[in-house]
Amino acid sequence: MTRLQFDGWILGLGTTSGTRVVLGHWARSPLGPISDVMVQRPDGHRVLLAPTEEVAAFVGSTYTFDEVRLVPVTVGRPDGTTWTVDAGPLQGRVRTGPRPALGRLLHAVPARLARTPAWVGLLDLPARLSTGLRTKGSAGNGRTEWYGVQDLHTLTGVDARWDGEPLGALTAVRPPVTFGFGSVPPRPSVVRVMTTVQLP
């Protein structure tokens, strides 16, 4: 079996319009430095915004979407507390806040340990009991995923548009997104993560 690792950040948020956004920004991956965006609209419609056919094929084989769009995906970090994204119909600017208690706990774990699938697997049950989220599970096409989270910051504000229409204020990711077994915390957050994908 082959294990592929994606090293970067996952940002998840909800908006008062009902649109939920999950941004993956990967500094290192088997596909090179990439970013992709998973969007679930208020009616449940799931859209993948991917920069290349290769990224679309890999992400689309791991998660479930109703629509895939190939668009340039540009992510910026203009300062230490701001993220920006420009991806086809989606433009957004997000502000981050401090680490909550969970973020401080995650940050205290040595990164080398936090990234290992064995450690991540041990955390799966406690994570489900405490947050409702999973750190290990079965993805599409017989794949297995591990989410080795190393840090977490809350989000404090968003200014985002879809096809030019404002998406509203920041709110919880409710209902949860349904791209696959993995989700994001209900509280809008950005996490530092090593995602390991095992291919059958």
URRA-V505632 format. One record per pair of residues at least 6 apart in sequence whose C-alpha atoms are under 6 Angstrom apart, sorted by the first residue. I is the first residue (numbers start at 1). J is the second residue. If there is no record, write none. Layout:
BEGIN
[[I & J] [I & J]]
END
This chain:
BEGIN
[[1 & 199] [1 & 200] [2 & 198] [2 & 199] [3 & 197] [3 & 198] [4 & 196] [4 & 197] [5 & 195] [5 & 196] [6 & 29] [6 & 194] [6 & 195] [7 & 26] [7 & 28] [7 & 194] [8 & 25] [8 & 26] [8 & 27] [8 & 192] [8 & 193] [9 & 24] [9 & 25] [9 & 191] [9 & 192] [9 & 193] [10 & 23] [10 & 24] [10 & 190] [10 & 191] [11 & 22] [11 & 23] [11 & 189] [11 & 190] [12 & 21] [12 & 22] [12 & 184] [12 & 188] [12 & 189] [13 & 20] [13 & 21] [13 & 173] [13 & 188] [14 & 20] [14 & 170] [14 & 171] [14 & 172] [14 & 173] [15 & 168] [15 & 169] [15 & 170] [15 & 171] [16 & 168] [16 & 169] [17 & 167] [17 & 168] [18 & 42] [19 & 40] [19 & 41] [19 & 42] [20 & 39] [20 & 40] [21 & 38] [21 & 39] [22 & 37] [22 & 38] [23 & 37] [24 & 35] [24 & 36] [25 & 35] [26 & 33] [26 & 34] [26 & 35] [27 & 33] [36 & 49] [36 & 50] [37 & 48] [37 & 49] [38 & 47] [38 & 48] [39 & 46] [39 & 47] [40 & 46] [46 & 65] [46 & 66] [47 & 65] [47 & 67] [47 & 68] [48 & 68] [49 & 69] [50 & 56] [50 & 70] [50 & 71] [51 & 70] [51 & 71] [51 & 72] [51 & 73] [61 & 140] [62 & 139] [62 & 140] [63 & 140] [63 & 179] [63 & 180] [64 & 179] [71 & 88] [72 & 87] [73 & 86] [73 & 87] [74 & 85] [74 & 86] [75 & 84] [75 & 85] [76 & 83] [76 & 84] [77 & 83] [81 & 95] [81 & 96] [82 & 94] [82 & 95] [83 & 93] [83 & 94] [84 & 92] [84 & 93] [85 & 91] [85 & 92] [89 & 162] [89 & 163] [90 & 161] [90 & 162] [91 & 160] [91 & 161] [92 & 159] [92 & 160] [93 & 158] [93 & 159] [94 & 157] [94 & 158] [95 & 155] [95 & 156] [95 & 157] [96 & 154] [96 & 155] [96 & 156] [97 & 154] [97 & 155] [97 & 156] [98 & 153] [99 & 152] [99 & 153] [103 & 151] [103 & 152] [106 & 150] [106 & 151] [107 & 150] [107 & 151] [114 & 148] [115 & 148] [115 & 194] [117 & 146] [120 & 148] [121 & 136] [124 & 134] [124 & 135] [127 & 133] [128 & 134] [135 & 146] [135 & 147] [136 & 145] [136 & 146] [137 & 144] [137 & 145] [138 & 144] [142 & 200] [143 & 198] [143 & 199] [144 & 197] [144 & 198] [145 & 196] [145 & 197] [146 & 195] [146 & 196] [147 & 195] [148 & 193] [148 & 194] [149 & 192] [149 & 193] [150 & 192] [150 & 193] [151 & 191] [151 & 192] [152 & 190] [152 & 191] [153 & 189] [153 & 190] [154 & 189] [155 & 188] [155 & 189] [157 & 170] [158 & 170] [160 & 166] [160 & 167] [161 & 167] [172 & 186] [172 & 187] [172 & 188] [173 & 186]]
END
